[in-house]
Amino acid sequence: MNLYNKYLLPKLIDWTCKQKPNRLQRQKIVPLAHGNVLEIGVGSGLNLPFYDNEKVKHLIAIDPSLEVWKQNNNDPKILGLQFDFLRAYADNLPIENNAIDTVVTTYTMCSIKNLEQTFIELRRVLKPSGKLLFYEHGKAPDKNIQKWQNRINPLWRRLGGGCNLNRDIPDIINKNGFIIPDLHTMYIPGWKPASFNFWGTAYLK
């Protein structure tokens, strides 16, 4: 399993996240970021082309996996903004208090192990006026799809690098100190247990 996680899984994650439906979702959220931005789980850098360098002052991108980050040979110099990649976990951010204007998460909350501590960290680093931009997949509204998500999830989590199919993303955000005034949802094209998406902007309560 270690060889799978190190060599094959990063390629599978990168291929999946490059697909057109996922790319279109990124374009809805990432350009809204502004100021000092923290991206949680940057992966292979697929969000980078969608940041608006006229609105973003400094982008800090974190991910625990160098193997995934190296997939696309990113050149941050072409972004036209200050950029730092940090190998770090979301539940222990190497960032000062009240330093961030925008946090961006894209297909990330499904695999974070310690969500409660992660949201403690997000609240710590965000300015009081800051915002969380997110698009995630998770718990479907249809009972039949939910049943399949719950049945498949243990194996899926093991093979998918900790990814969970059935997390209730809005509920997680609301229970961890944020409000979501503009939540959007839909099935994107693809396998239904993995394709129900949530996206929007959340603010500190």
WOJOWO-V484706 format. One record per residue. N is the residue number from 0. PHI is phi in radians with two decimals (NA if undefined). PSI is psi as a letter, one per 20 degrees, with the letter a starting at -180 (* if undefined). BURIAL is # if it has 24 or more other C-alpha atoms within 12 Angstrom, else .. Layout:
N PHI PSI BURIAL
N PHI PSI BURIAL
This chain:
0 NA h .
1 -1.12 g .
2 -1.14 g .
3 -1.05 g .
4 -1.13 h .
5 -1.44 h .
6 -1.95 g .
7 -1.48 g .
8 -1.00 g #
9 -0.99 h #
10 -1.21 h #
11 -1.14 g .
12 -1.09 g #
13 -1.10 g #
14 -1.08 g .
15 -1.08 g .
16 -1.27 i #
17 -1.45 i .
18 -1.11 q .
19 -0.95 g .
20 -1.02 h .
21 -1.20 h #
22 -1.11 g #
23 -1.13 h .
24 -1.15 g #
25 -1.01 g #
26 -1.17 i #
27 -1.37 h #
28 -1.95 g #
29 -1.02 g #
30 -1.12 i #
31 -1.41 i #
32 -1.18 q #
33 -2.59 r #
34 1.25 b #
35 -1.47 o #
36 -2.01 p #
37 -2.04 o #
38 -1.77 p #
39 -1.60 p #
40 1.26 l #
41 -1.16 i #
42 1.05 c #
43 -1.64 j #
44 1.52 k #
45 -1.21 i #
46 -1.41 i #
47 -0.98 g #
48 -1.13 i .
49 -1.72 i #
50 -1.31 p #
51 -1.56 o #
52 -1.26 i #
53 -1.49 i .
54 -1.90 h .
55 -1.68 p #
56 -1.50 g #
57 -2.56 p #
58 -1.95 p #
59 -1.90 p #
60 -2.01 p #
61 -2.06 q #
62 -2.87 q #
63 -1.39 i #
64 -1.94 o #
65 -1.20 h #
66 -1.07 g #
67 -1.24 g #
68 -1.01 h #
69 -1.41 i #
70 -1.04 h #
71 -1.94 j .
72 0.84 l .
73 -1.15 q .
74 -2.05 n .
75 -1.07 i #
76 -1.09 h .
77 -1.42 i .
78 -1.25 h .
79 1.33 k .
80 -2.61 r #
81 -1.21 p .
82 -2.41 p #
83 -2.41 p #
84 -1.78 p #
85 -2.18 p #
86 -1.40 o #
87 -2.77 r #
88 -1.82 q #
89 -1.16 h #
90 -1.56 j #
91 -2.65 m #
92 -1.42 p #
93 -1.46 l .
94 -2.38 q #
95 -1.22 r .
96 -1.09 q .
97 0.93 l .
98 -1.84 i #
99 -2.00 p #
100 -1.53 h #
101 -2.42 p #
102 -1.83 p #
103 -2.08 p #
104 -2.26 p #
105 -2.39 o #
106 0.87 l #
107 -2.12 g #
108 -1.11 i #
109 -1.15 h #
110 -2.06 i #
111 -1.24 p #
112 -1.27 g .
113 -1.85 n .
114 -1.18 h #
115 -1.06 g .
116 -1.19 h .
117 -1.06 g #
118 -1.24 h #
119 -1.06 g .
120 -1.17 g #
121 -1.10 g #
122 -1.14 h #
123 -1.20 g #
124 -1.47 h #
125 -1.30 q #
126 -1.18 q #
127 -0.96 h .
128 -1.61 j .
129 -1.27 r #
130 -2.47 q #
131 -1.95 o #
132 -1.75 p #
133 -2.48 q #
134 -2.43 p #
135 -2.52 r #
136 -1.85 q #
137 3.08 b #
138 -1.00 p #
139 -1.37 q #
140 -1.39 i .
141 -1.54 p .
142 -1.02 h .
143 -1.13 g .
144 -1.18 h #
145 -1.01 g #
146 -1.05 g .
147 -1.20 h .
148 -1.03 g #
149 -1.18 h .
150 -1.19 g .
151 -1.43 h .
152 -0.95 g #
153 -1.00 g .
154 -1.24 g .
155 -1.03 g .
156 -1.08 h .
157 -1.19 g .
158 -1.45 h .
159 -1.80 k #
160 1.19 k #
161 1.62 j .
162 -1.19 p #
163 -1.92 p #
164 -1.43 h #
165 -2.05 k #
166 -1.36 p #
167 -1.52 n #
168 -1.08 g #
169 -1.04 h #
170 -1.12 g .
171 -1.07 g #
172 -1.14 g #
173 -1.14 h .
174 -1.40 i .
175 -2.09 k #
176 1.57 j #
177 -2.21 q #
178 -2.12 q .
179 -2.12 n #
180 -1.40 i .
181 -2.42 l .
182 -1.29 p #
183 -2.19 q #
184 -2.51 q #
185 -3.06 q #
186 -1.43 p #
187 -1.59 r #
188 -0.99 p .
189 2.47 a .
190 -1.20 o .
191 -1.02 h #
192 -1.05 i #
193 -2.04 j #
194 -2.13 j #
195 -1.49 p #
196 -1.92 q #
197 -2.12 p #
198 -2.62 q #
199 2.85 a #
200 -2.11 p #
201 -2.09 q #
202 -2.18 q #
203 -1.10 p #
204 -1.28 * .
